Amino acid sequence: MERWVKQGLLYSLPEGGLHPKLMSHAANPLAVHLEGDVYRIFYSARDAQNRSSVGAVDMDIRQRRVVQEHTEPFFEFGAPGSFYADGVSIGNCYEANGRHYMLFMGWQAPPGQHWRGDIGRLVVRDDLTLELDSPGPFMGSDATDPISLSYPWVMKVGDGYRMWYPSTIAWEAGNGEMLAVLYGAESADGDHWERKGLAVPYALGKAQAFSRPNVLRGRDAGYEMWFSYRSGTGQSYRIGYARSPDCDHWELALSDAGIDVSASGWDSDMIEYPFVFEHGAQRYMLYNGNGYGKTGFGIAVWSES
């Protein structure tokens, strides 16, 4: 049976944190290959006011050991009034026009108002330091996405680029849960995007609050997507799955995700924010557990037996 085999908790912040802006959580892990079996895993950590910045740890993923723990933020939340004033939650990296980028959700939580997000873009320099590409959102609210956008994923498909991202339709869908669904966008150059609206089916009371999609080419054909979602039944985050033959027509297949919460421990209440990547002949998943990354991130290996 095809499934993810959990290898355990890979990393969590030390007691007391690493820096005033890296005090707790290691959410939204994103792996960038350095050499051999070593990856720099970027993550979103929080300060005492729950505002997130980008930290990183270098890890040997085969030996499951820390090579270097970086104690300074790579990118910090913005000044008051900026589109990322209340946090930075990272999506994925992609290359376009000879430059490397990292996408993120910029959080805004004005006093007395509901939080919301826009999509921002960072330039990834050759030394893997990060700088903001533009002071304004890379993709902000418009007629297609009037409320909030989050956790983007971009990949090269054919001669162009595809993006998938959650777009909030309603903060309350009538069952105590928000409705945030996976939308798509297309680009010829990776810079200018045409929003296409709903990309992946959803179902109220089954899968209606989506976050952090990951898309990979299938081992045999087509495309595969992992994401986190809430059902609308009061259940916390789980990791779900969808498949497509062509990147245009997606089938929701939640039972084929191949991973669920554990019976006990750091990922027993929820699992969320997957990051799936291939190294050598093996497919890996980094993911968060309880508390939206408060307990750190773990690693799982895909097994076909």
N, C-alpha and C positions, 0 to 999 in steps of 0.2 A: 504494500500500500504506500502510495506517495504521501509524504508528510514531512514536516519540520521536526528535527530531533534537537531538543534544547540541550545546550552545552553549559547552561548556568549563567549566573550574573557575571558580566565581563568587567564592568567598572561602575563605581559610584564615587561621588565626592567625599573626601575625608571629613570627619567630624569637625565642625567649625568652618568648613569651606577652604578655598584657596586664596580668595581675594574678596574685598568688600562687594564686588559685583559678580562674584562666583561663589556664593554662599551655600546654595542648595540646588538640587536637581541636576540631572544630566540628560535633558530631553532632546528629542529629534536628532538622534545620532546620524552622522553623514560621514562616510568613509572615503578618504582620498589616498590612493596608493603612493607610498614613498619608495620602498625597495624591498625585494624579497617578499617576506610574509608580513612586512610592517606597513601599517596604515596610520595616517593621521585621522583620528575620528573627532570631527567637530561636533559640538553639542550646544544646546541652549541652557545656560544656568541662570539662577535668579539671585537678586540681592535681597536685603531684608524687607523691601517693599514689593517683592514679587515681580520686579522688572527684570527681564531677561537680556543677557548679553551672550556673545559667542565665546566659548572656551574650546579647548582641544586637549587630547591626550594621544600620544603615539603608542600603538599597541602591536605586538606580534599576535596575529589572530590564530595562528596554528598552536602556538605555545600558550596562548591566553595570558600573556604577561604584559605589564606596562614597561615600555622602553623609555618614555619620557613623559612626565606630567607637566604640562604648561601651566604656570601659576598666574599669568596675566591674561586678560581678555584679548581676543583677536579683533573683536568689534563690539562696541558698547551701544546700549540704547541711546536714543537721541535726546536733544534738548526739549524742554517744554514747548508744545506747539508743533513739533515735527511729527511726521506720519509714523515714526517708530519711537515716540517718546516714552511709551510704557512697555517696550520689549521688542525682542527680535527672535523669531522662531524660524529656524532654517529649513529649507526645502531640499533642493539638490543643486548639483553643479552641471554646467554644460559649456561647450566651446562654440564660439561663433566669430567669424571674421578674424581669426588668429588670436582672440582673447578668451580667457577663461572667466566664467562668472559663477556666482553662487546666488541663488534666489532665496528670499525670506519673506515671512509675514511680518509686517510692522504693526505693532499693537498701539491702539489709542484707547484710553479709558478716562475720558473727561469726568470731573466730579459731577455726580448726579445724573450721569448718562450711561447708556449701555456701552460696553466695550465694542470695538470694531477693528477691522484690519484692512490694510492695503498690501499689495505685493511690491517689494523692493528688490533691488539688484546690487550685489557687491562685485567688484573686480577682484579676482584672485590673482595676485602677483606671482611671479616665478618662485619666490621664496615662501609662498603660501600665506603671506600676510594679506589682509583684506582691507579694501577701502570702498566707500560708498560711490556708486556709479553716478548717481544724480541725487540732489537734495530732495526731489519730489518722488512720488511713487512711480515705479516702473509700470505698474498697472493699478489704477485706482478705480473708484466707483464710477459707474456710468449708467446708461439706461438698461444695459444687459445685467449689470451687477450693482444694483442701487444701494445695497445694505452693507455687505462686508465680503472681503476676499481673504483667502488664507492658503498656506502650505502648498506652493506650486511645485510641479514636476515638469521639466522640459527634456525632450530628447530629439535627436536627429532622426527623421523618417524620410527616406528617399532623398529628394533634392531640397527638402524644407525641414521645418521644425514643428513639433506638436507640443502643446502644453495642456496639462490637466490641473485643475485647481478647484477647491470647494468654494461655492458661492452661497451666501445665506439668502434664503427666500423669506424666512420668517423666524423671529426669535422664539415664537410659540406656535406650534403647529396644531394645537388643540388637544394634545395628549401629554402636556408637561415637558415636551422636548422641542428643541429648535429643528428647523428644516434647513439643512445645509447640504447641497447636492454637488455632484462632480460635473463641472462644466469643462468645455474644451476651447482651445484657440489654436490658430495656425499662423505660421510666419514663413516667408521666403528667406529671410536673412537672420532670424533670431533676435532682431531688434524691434521690428514693427509687427504688431499682432492684430489679427482679425478674430474677434470673439465669436464662437459658434453656438453658444448655449449648451443645453443639457447634453452630456456625453455618455453617462452611465445611468441605467435605470435605478430608481429608488422605490421603496415601498414603506408607507407610513406604518409604524408599529413593527417593522421588521428591519429596515435599514434606512435611516432618514437623516442622520447627523454624521456626515463623512469628514474625514481629515487625512491629510498627508498621503496622497496617492503615490505609488511607485509603479512604473511601467518598464517591463523588460521584454525583449523579443523571446518568444517561446523556444524551447529546446528543439522542437521539431518544426513548428510553423506558427504563424500568428503572433499574438502579443498577450502578455499576462500582466495583471495589475493586482497589487496588494495595497490595502488601505486600512485605516482604522475607522470604526463607525460605532454609533449608538443606535439601538433599535427603536427607542421611543417607549419602551416598556418599563423604564426605570433602571435597566441594566447598564453598568458602566461600559467603557470602551472594550471592544473586541477587534481582532484583525480579520478583515474580509478579503474577498477575492473576486475578480471578474476576468473574463477572457474575450478576445476579439480576433477574428481572422484577418483584419485589415486596418485596425486602429480607428475605424469609423463606427462599427456596429459592435457594441459591448453587451455581453450577457453576464448578469449578476449570478455568481455561484458561491454564495457564502460558505456552504458546507465543504468547499474544496480548498479553503484557506490553508488547511493542514496544520493549524496551531490554535491552541486555546489557553485559557488560564490554567495555572497549576493548582494542585489540591491544597497547597500551603506555600508560604514563603513570599518572596519579594514580588512575584508576579501572579499572585493568587486572586487578587481583586479585579484587576484589569490588565489588558495588554494593548499597546497602542504605538503609533508613530513608527511603523516599520521602515527599514531601509534595506533593500535587497540588492545584492551585488554578486558578481562571479569572480572567483580567484582561482587560477589554475583550472582544474576540471570540476571544481566544487562551487555550489551556490550557497551563499550565506545570507542570513537575515539578522540585522541588529534591530532591537526593539526595546521599548520601555515597558515597565510594569506598573506597580501600584503608585498612586499619587502623581500621575502625569509626568513621570520621570524622577520623582523624589527618591526612589529607591535605586536609581541608576539605569543602566541598559545592559541587556543580555545579548547572547548570540545563539543562533540555531543554525543547523546544517540540514540541507535538503537531502532526503533519503528516498530512493525509489524502491526500497525493499520492505 
